[in-house]
């Protein structure tokens, strides 16, 4: 090949390389590519992790509704239909003797109860109605019906833990924890999707750069072959050029595989059908807003699920102390009911001539000697509450720490993204100049390959800078559950 022809071809390729490098960070066609926000929206709508988070939230909501439903009056129906007993029983005769006679007994009963839990006191209020029948076969056969048209009663523990009140406090905190955990899960999905999104972008940029480098090194090798044939360069330079060509081809094969892997990983995260083309659209712009560290800390301590988890731990710890103090101490149970009942040989007569039915019971439980068990139980509960308090304080301090440095990291990531974008432009321009100077024989091949390596490294750092900024942004959102760009808390 004529040396002049080689030079002309090299200059033409140099112009092509310049246009290629300038287009490496240009956004792709928006009609075929998805942006980062679109990818995150798809992942939060279709992704398996997002679906699992929604299912967990719905499960918590249903549990909360079930608890609230349990506080409403509960209507139930119970009974025995029937109970049968055939046996020999003893019968006391008028003369004082005892006779054993066979007997068959069948009884049945049905009761309707409307019960209401009283959260303030922890007692149970109920209204019931019952009907029962007893039939006895044998020498002393008879049948009797018994009715309780209405009975109003109360059961109340005294000096005992109010489990209903504690359950109510725990349920309210759990409901809030469930909602905040869902928001954090969605932000985790956003962060993971952003990482996969920029994996695809980095792989695409690396592939484009590898294609360009392979083409450039191929042309350089052809150019150096012609120069070697006319004796303008030594064999060492030719071998160095051939080695660079072989390495660029190896890098190109690896870049193709990595691009395919990253694209498929993003496709899986978005739950798209196999074979769906996934292209990403990335611009070099980064939003211009500042995240105040004090605001970040305040929002984290107000919005994070861990804050609600700390509140739940505190409720449970206080409940343990209260139960330890009351459960093993002196206590009492009051049961009282008032109503009407009657008995008759026929069911139609069982609701006539009603009589009052009164019942009152006061059960007292007073432990006399526990060998210090009650005191030790209370001390254990108090020590556990202190443990919870210290861990909770550490958790809140860590939340504040994470939020503060997440805000600082975002500011640093933005400055870094702007600097590496400038470095990428400078490195690309330097390689263009070095390439053109090498073609006309003004610099050595070593300087050209140094410029190429620096261009490649600057491109990697540029992609890494963009990735780092968006990762820092979504980490800040997850650490605070606050959207600093919109100026409001994150909602579904």
C-alpha positions as CSV (number, residue, x, y, z in Angstrom):
1,X,0.0,0.0,0.0
2,X,1.3,3.4,-0.9
3,X,2.3,5.5,2.1
4,X,0.4,8.6,1.0
5,X,-2.8,6.5,0.6
6,X,-2.4,5.2,4.1
7,X,-2.1,8.7,5.4
8,X,-5.2,9.8,3.6
9,X,-7.2,6.8,4.9
10,X,-5.9,7.5,8.4
11,X,-7.0,11.1,8.3
12,X,-10.4,10.1,7.2
13,X,-10.7,7.6,10.0
14,X,-9.5,10.2,12.4
15,X,-12.5,12.4,11.5
16,X,-14.8,9.4,12.0
17,X,-13.3,8.7,15.4
18,X,-13.8,12.3,16.4
19,X,-17.5,12.1,15.5
20,X,-17.9,8.8,17.3
21,X,-16.3,10.0,20.5
22,X,-18.5,13.1,20.5
23,X,-21.6,10.9,20.1
24,X,-20.7,8.4,22.9
25,X,-22.6,10.2,25.6
26,X,-25.4,11.5,23.4
27,X,-28.9,10.4,24.4
28,X,-30.4,7.7,22.2
29,X,-33.6,8.0,20.2
30,X,-36.3,8.6,22.8
31,X,-38.9,6.7,20.8
32,X,-36.9,3.5,21.3
33,X,-35.2,4.0,24.6
34,X,-36.4,4.4,28.2
35,X,-35.2,7.0,30.7
36,X,-34.2,6.3,34.3
37,X,-37.5,7.6,35.7
38,X,-39.4,5.4,33.2
39,X,-37.4,2.3,34.2
40,X,-38.0,3.0,37.9
41,X,-41.7,3.4,37.3
42,X,-41.8,0.1,35.4
43,X,-39.8,-1.7,38.1
44,X,-42.1,-0.3,40.8
45,X,-45.1,-1.4,38.9
46,X,-44.1,-4.8,37.4
47,X,-41.0,-5.9,39.3
48,X,-41.2,-8.9,41.6
49,X,-39.7,-7.1,44.5
50,X,-42.3,-4.3,44.1
51,X,-45.1,-6.8,43.9
52,X,-43.8,-8.5,47.1
53,X,-43.7,-5.2,48.9
54,X,-47.3,-4.4,47.9
55,X,-48.4,-7.8,49.0
56,X,-46.6,-7.2,52.4
57,X,-48.4,-3.9,52.7
58,X,-51.8,-5.4,51.9
59,X,-51.2,-8.2,54.4
60,X,-50.4,-5.6,57.1
61,X,-53.5,-3.6,56.2
62,X,-55.7,-6.6,56.4
63,X,-54.3,-7.5,59.8
64,X,-55.0,-3.9,61.0
65,X,-58.6,-4.1,59.7
66,X,-59.1,-7.5,61.3
67,X,-58.0,-6.1,64.6
68,X,-60.3,-3.1,64.3
69,X,-63.1,-5.4,63.4
70,X,-62.4,-7.4,66.5
71,X,-63.1,-4.2,68.6
72,X,-66.7,-4.1,67.3
73,X,-69.5,-6.1,68.9
74,X,-69.2,-9.8,68.1
75,X,-72.2,-12.0,67.6
76,X,-71.8,-15.7,68.0
77,X,-73.9,-18.8,68.1
78,X,-72.9,-21.8,70.2
79,X,-74.5,-24.9,71.6
80,X,-74.7,-28.7,72.1
81,X,-76.9,-30.6,69.7
82,X,-77.1,-33.1,71.3
83,X,-75.2,-34.7,74.2
84,X,-76.1,-38.3,74.9
85,X,-75.3,-40.4,77.9
86,X,-76.4,-44.0,78.7
87,X,-75.2,-45.3,82.1
88,X,-76.2,-46.8,85.4
89,X,-76.7,-44.2,88.1
90,X,-77.5,-44.4,91.8
91,X,-81.0,-43.3,92.9
92,X,-81.8,-42.6,96.6
93,X,-85.1,-44.0,97.7
94,X,-87.5,-42.6,100.2
95,X,-86.6,-45.2,102.8
96,X,-83.0,-44.1,102.6
97,X,-81.7,-47.0,100.5
98,X,-79.8,-46.6,97.3
99,X,-80.7,-48.3,94.1
100,X,-78.7,-48.5,90.9
101,X,-80.8,-48.1,87.8
102,X,-80.0,-47.7,84.1
103,X,-80.7,-44.3,82.6
104,X,-80.5,-42.6,79.2
105,X,-80.1,-38.9,79.1
106,X,-80.2,-36.6,76.1
107,X,-79.7,-32.8,76.5
108,X,-79.3,-30.0,73.9
109,X,-78.7,-26.3,74.2
110,X,-78.2,-23.3,72.0
111,X,-76.9,-19.9,73.0
112,X,-76.7,-16.6,71.1
113,X,-74.2,-14.1,72.5
114,X,-73.4,-10.5,71.6
115,X,-70.0,-9.6,73.2
116,X,-68.1,-6.3,73.3
117,X,-64.6,-5.8,74.5
118,X,-64.0,-2.6,76.6
119,X,-60.5,-1.3,75.6
120,X,-60.4,1.3,78.3
121,X,-60.7,-1.3,81.1
122,X,-60.0,-4.5,79.3
123,X,-63.2,-6.1,80.4
124,X,-65.9,-7.9,78.5
125,X,-69.5,-6.9,78.3
126,X,-72.0,-9.4,76.9
127,X,-75.7,-9.9,76.2
128,X,-76.9,-13.5,75.7
129,X,-80.0,-15.6,75.1
130,X,-80.2,-19.4,75.6
131,X,-82.5,-22.3,75.3
132,X,-81.9,-25.8,76.7
133,X,-83.7,-29.2,76.7
134,X,-83.1,-32.2,79.0
135,X,-84.7,-35.6,78.3
136,X,-84.2,-38.5,80.6
137,X,-85.4,-42.1,79.8
138,X,-85.8,-44.9,82.3
139,X,-87.7,-45.5,85.5
140,X,-87.6,-41.8,86.3
141,X,-88.2,-40.5,82.8
142,X,-89.0,-36.9,82.3
143,X,-88.4,-33.9,80.0
144,X,-87.7,-30.3,80.8
145,X,-87.0,-27.1,78.9
146,X,-85.0,-24.2,80.3
147,X,-84.8,-20.7,78.8
148,X,-82.8,-17.5,79.4
149,X,-84.4,-14.9,77.1
150,X,-81.9,-12.3,78.0
151,X,-78.9,-12.0,80.3
152,X,-76.5,-9.0,80.6
153,X,-73.1,-9.7,82.1
154,X,-69.7,-8.2,82.7
155,X,-66.3,-9.8,83.3
156,X,-63.5,-7.5,84.5
157,X,-60.0,-8.2,85.8
158,X,-58.8,-5.9,88.6
159,X,-55.1,-5.2,89.1
160,X,-54.2,-7.2,86.0
161,X,-52.6,-6.1,82.7
162,X,-55.0,-4.4,80.3
163,X,-54.1,-6.5,77.2
164,X,-56.8,-4.8,75.1
165,X,-55.3,-1.3,75.6
166,X,-51.7,-2.6,74.9
167,X,-52.9,-4.4,71.8
168,X,-54.5,-1.2,70.6
169,X,-51.2,0.7,71.0
170,X,-49.2,-1.9,69.3
171,X,-51.6,-2.2,66.4
172,X,-51.6,1.6,65.7
173,X,-47.8,1.6,65.6
174,X,-47.6,-1.5,63.5
175,X,-50.0,0.0,60.9
176,X,-47.8,3.0,60.6
177,X,-44.7,0.9,60.4
178,X,-46.2,-1.2,57.6
179,X,-46.9,1.9,55.5
180,X,-43.4,3.3,56.0
181,X,-41.8,0.0,55.3
182,X,-43.6,-0.1,52.0
183,X,-42.3,3.3,51.0
184,X,-38.8,2.3,51.9
185,X,-39.1,-0.9,49.9
186,X,-40.2,1.1,46.8
187,X,-37.1,3.3,47.2
188,X,-35.0,0.2,47.5
189,X,-36.5,-0.9,44.2
190,X,-35.7,2.5,42.7
191,X,-32.0,2.3,43.9
192,X,-31.6,-1.2,42.5
193,X,-33.2,-0.3,39.2
194,X,-30.9,2.8,38.9
195,X,-27.9,0.5,39.4
196,X,-29.1,-1.9,36.7
197,X,-30.0,1.0,34.4
198,X,-26.5,2.4,34.6
199,X,-25.0,-1.1,34.2
200,X,-26.7,-1.1,30.8
201,X,-25.5,2.4,30.0
202,X,-21.9,1.7,31.1
203,X,-21.9,-1.6,29.1
204,X,-23.3,0.2,26.0
205,X,-20.7,3.0,26.3
206,X,-17.9,0.4,26.8
207,X,-19.1,-1.5,23.8
208,X,-19.2,1.6,21.6
209,X,-15.8,2.6,22.8
210,X,-14.5,-0.9,22.2
211,X,-15.8,-0.9,18.6
212,X,-14.1,2.5,18.0
213,X,-10.8,1.3,19.6
214,X,-10.8,-1.8,17.5
215,X,-11.4,0.1,14.3
216,X,-8.7,2.7,15.2
217,X,-6.1,0.1,16.2
218,X,-6.9,-1.9,13.0
219,X,-6.2,1.2,10.9
220,X,-3.1,2.0,12.9
221,X,-1.8,-1.5,12.4
222,X,-2.4,-1.2,8.6
223,X,-0.7,2.2,8.6
224,X,2.3,0.9,10.6
225,X,2.6,-2.1,8.4
226,X,3.1,0.2,5.4
227,X,5.5,2.4,7.3
228,X,7.5,-0.7,8.4
229,X,7.7,-1.9,4.8
230,X,9.3,1.4,3.7
231,X,11.5,1.4,6.8
232,X,10.0,4.4,8.6
233,X,9.4,2.5,11.8
234,X,11.0,-0.4,13.5
235,X,9.7,-3.9,14.1
236,X,9.1,-3.1,17.8
237,X,6.6,-0.3,16.9
238,X,4.8,-2.7,14.5
239,X,4.6,-5.4,17.1
240,X,3.3,-3.0,19.7
241,X,0.6,-1.9,17.2
242,X,-0.4,-5.5,16.5
243,X,-0.6,-6.2,20.2
244,X,-2.8,-3.2,20.8
245,X,-5.1,-4.5,18.0
246,X,-5.4,-7.9,19.5
247,X,-6.1,-6.5,22.9
248,X,-8.8,-4.2,21.5
249,X,-10.5,-7.2,19.8
250,X,-10.5,-9.1,23.1
251,X,-11.9,-6.2,24.9
252,X,-14.6,-5.9,22.2
253,X,-15.7,-9.5,22.7
254,X,-15.9,-9.0,26.5
255,X,-17.8,-5.7,26.0
256,X,-20.4,-7.5,23.9
257,X,-21.0,-10.2,26.4
258,X,-21.2,-7.6,29.3
259,X,-23.7,-5.5,27.4
260,X,-25.9,-8.5,26.8
261,X,-25.7,-9.6,30.4
262,X,-26.5,-6.1,31.7
263,X,-29.4,-5.7,29.3
264,X,-30.9,-9.0,30.3
265,X,-30.5,-8.2,34.1
266,X,-32.5,-4.9,33.6
267,X,-35.1,-6.8,31.6
268,X,-35.5,-9.2,34.4
269,X,-35.9,-6.4,37.0
270,X,-38.6,-4.8,34.8
271,X,-40.3,-8.2,34.3
272,X,-40.3,-7.7,30.6
273,X,-40.8,-10.7,28.2
274,X,-37.7,-12.6,27.1
275,X,-36.3,-11.1,23.9
276,X,-37.7,-7.6,24.5
277,X,-35.3,-5.0,23.3
278,X,-34.2,-2.7,26.1
279,X,-32.4,0.5,25.3
280,X,-31.6,3.2,27.8
281,X,-31.6,7.0,27.3
282,X,-29.1,8.9,29.5
283,X,-28.2,12.6,29.4
284,X,-25.2,14.2,31.1
285,X,-27.4,16.6,32.9
286,X,-27.8,16.4,36.7
287,X,-30.5,18.3,38.6
288,X,-29.5,21.5,40.3
289,X,-30.8,21.5,43.9
290,X,-29.2,21.4,47.3
291,X,-30.1,19.0,50.0
292,X,-29.7,20.7,53.4
293,X,-28.2,18.4,55.9
294,X,-30.3,19.7,58.8
295,X,-33.5,19.1,56.8
296,X,-32.3,15.7,55.8
297,X,-31.8,14.7,59.4
298,X,-35.2,16.1,60.5
299,X,-37.0,14.3,57.7
300,X,-35.3,11.0,58.4
301,X,-36.2,11.2,62.1
302,X,-39.8,11.9,61.1
303,X,-40.4,9.6,58.1
304,X,-38.2,6.5,58.4
305,X,-39.7,3.1,59.2
306,X,-36.9,2.5,61.8
307,X,-38.3,5.5,63.8
308,X,-41.7,3.7,64.0
309,X,-40.0,0.4,64.8
310,X,-38.3,2.2,67.8
311,X,-41.7,3.4,69.0
312,X,-43.0,-0.2,68.7
313,X,-40.1,-1.5,70.7
314,X,-40.8,1.1,73.4
315,X,-44.5,0.1,73.6
316,X,-43.6,-3.6,73.9
317,X,-40.9,-2.9,76.5
318,X,-43.3,-0.8,78.6
319,X,-46.0,-3.5,78.3
320,X,-43.5,-6.1,79.5
321,X,-42.8,-4.0,82.6
322,X,-46.5,-3.5,83.3
323,X,-47.3,-7.1,82.9
324,X,-44.4,-8.2,85.1
325,X,-45.7,-5.9,87.9
326,X,-49.4,-6.9,87.6
327,X,-49.5,-10.5,86.4
328,X,-47.8,-12.1,89.4
329,X,-49.2,-9.8,92.1
330,X,-52.5,-9.6,93.9
331,X,-55.5,-9.4,91.7
332,X,-59.1,-10.1,91.4
333,X,-61.8,-10.9,88.8
334,X,-65.3,-9.7,88.9
335,X,-68.1,-11.5,87.0
336,X,-71.6,-10.3,87.2
337,X,-74.8,-10.9,85.2
338,X,-78.4,-10.1,85.4
339,X,-81.3,-11.5,83.4
340,X,-84.4,-13.7,83.4
341,X,-85.0,-17.4,83.1
342,X,-87.7,-20.0,83.3
343,X,-88.2,-23.7,83.1
344,X,-91.2,-25.8,81.9
345,X,-92.0,-29.2,80.6
346,X,-92.8,-27.8,77.1
347,X,-90.8,-25.4,74.9
348,X,-93.9,-23.2,74.4
349,X,-94.1,-22.7,78.1
350,X,-90.4,-22.0,78.8
351,X,-90.8,-18.3,78.1
352,X,-93.7,-17.8,80.6
353,X,-93.5,-16.9,84.3
354,X,-90.0,-15.6,84.0
355,X,-87.9,-15.3,87.1
356,X,-84.9,-13.1,87.9
357,X,-81.5,-14.6,87.3
358,X,-78.7,-12.9,89.2
359,X,-75.0,-13.8,89.5
360,X,-72.1,-12.2,91.1
361,X,-68.6,-13.6,91.6
362,X,-65.5,-11.9,93.0
363,X,-62.4,-14.1,92.6
364,X,-59.3,-13.1,94.4
365,X,-55.8,-14.2,93.7
366,X,-53.2,-13.3,96.4
367,X,-49.7,-14.9,96.1
368,X,-48.3,-15.4,99.5
369,X,-44.7,-16.4,98.8
370,X,-42.9,-16.5,95.5
371,X,-39.3,-16.7,96.6
372,X,-38.5,-13.3,95.1
373,X,-39.8,-14.4,91.7
374,X,-42.1,-11.4,91.2
375,X,-39.3,-8.9,92.0
376,X,-36.8,-10.6,89.8
377,X,-39.4,-10.7,86.9
378,X,-39.9,-6.9,87.3
379,X,-36.2,-6.3,87.3
380,X,-35.7,-8.4,84.2
381,X,-38.4,-6.4,82.4
382,X,-36.9,-3.1,83.4
383,X,-33.5,-4.2,82.4
384,X,-34.9,-5.2,79.0
385,X,-36.6,-1.9,78.7
386,X,-33.2,-0.2,79.3
387,X,-31.6,-2.3,76.7
388,X,-34.3,-1.3,74.2
389,X,-33.9,2.3,75.1
390,X,-30.2,2.2,74.4
391,X,-30.6,0.3,71.2
392,X,-33.3,2.7,70.1
393,X,-31.1,5.7,70.8
394,X,-28.3,4.1,68.8
395,X,-30.7,3.5,65.9
396,X,-31.9,7.1,65.9
397,X,-28.3,8.4,66.0
398,X,-27.5,6.1,63.1
399,X,-30.5,7.4,61.1
400,X,-29.4,10.9,61.6
401,X,-25.8,10.0,60.7
402,X,-26.9,8.3,57.5
403,X,-29.2,11.1,56.4
404,X,-26.6,13.8,57.0
405,X,-23.9,12.1,55.0
406,X,-26.4,11.0,52.3
407,X,-27.0,14.7,51.8
408,X,-23.3,15.5,51.8
409,X,-22.6,12.6,49.4
410,X,-25.2,13.9,46.9
411,X,-23.5,17.3,46.8
412,X,-20.1,15.7,46.4
413,X,-21.5,13.4,43.7
414,X,-22.8,16.3,41.7
415,X,-19.5,18.1,41.8
416,X,-17.8,14.9,40.8
417,X,-20.2,14.4,37.9
418,X,-19.5,17.9,36.5
419,X,-15.7,17.4,36.8
420,X,-15.5,14.0,35.2
421,X,-17.7,15.3,32.3
422,X,-15.2,18.0,31.7
423,X,-12.3,15.5,32.0
424,X,-14.0,13.2,29.5
425,X,-14.2,16.0,26.9
426,X,-10.6,17.0,27.5
427,X,-9.4,13.4,27.2
428,X,-11.4,12.8,24.0
429,X,-10.0,16.0,22.5
430,X,-6.4,15.1,23.5
431,X,-6.7,11.6,21.9
432,X,-8.0,13.3,18.7
433,X,-5.0,15.6,18.6
434,X,-2.6,12.8,19.5
435,X,-4.1,10.6,16.7
436,X,-3.7,13.2,14.1
437,X,-0.2,14.1,15.1
438,X,0.8,10.4,15.0
439,X,-0.6,10.0,11.5
440,X,1.6,12.8,10.3
441,X,4.6,11.4,12.2
442,X,4.9,14.1,14.9
443,X,4.7,11.9,18.0
444,X,5.6,8.3,18.9
445,X,3.2,5.4,19.1
446,X,3.8,5.2,22.9
447,X,2.3,8.7,23.3
448,X,-0.6,7.8,21.2
449,X,-1.5,4.7,23.2
450,X,-1.1,6.7,26.4
451,X,-3.6,9.2,25.1
452,X,-5.9,6.4,24.1
453,X,-5.7,4.8,27.6
454,X,-6.4,8.1,29.2
455,X,-9.4,8.7,26.9
456,X,-10.8,5.3,27.9
457,X,-10.2,5.9,31.6
458,X,-11.9,9.3,31.4
459,X,-14.9,7.8,29.7
460,X,-15.2,5.1,32.4
461,X,-14.9,7.8,35.1
462,X,-17.6,9.9,33.4
463,X,-20.1,7.0,33.4
464,X,-19.1,6.2,36.9
465,X,-19.7,9.8,37.9
466,X,-23.2,9.9,36.4
467,X,-24.0,6.6,38.0
468,X,-22.7,7.8,41.4
469,X,-24.8,10.9,41.3
470,X,-28.1,9.1,40.7
471,X,-27.2,6.4,43.2
472,X,-26.5,9.1,45.8
473,X,-29.8,10.8,45.0
474,X,-31.9,7.6,45.5
475,X,-29.9,6.7,48.6
476,X,-30.8,10.1,50.0
477,X,-34.5,9.5,49.1
478,X,-34.4,6.2,50.9
479,X,-32.6,7.6,53.9
480,X,-35.1,10.4,54.4
481,X,-38.3,9.3,52.5
482,X,-38.2,12.9,51.3
483,X,-38.1,14.3,47.8
484,X,-35.7,17.3,47.9
485,X,-36.3,18.0,44.2
486,X,-40.0,18.3,44.7
487,X,-39.7,19.7,48.2
488,X,-42.1,17.3,49.9
489,X,-42.3,13.9,51.5
490,X,-42.4,10.8,49.4
491,X,-45.9,9.4,48.9
492,X,-47.2,6.4,47.0
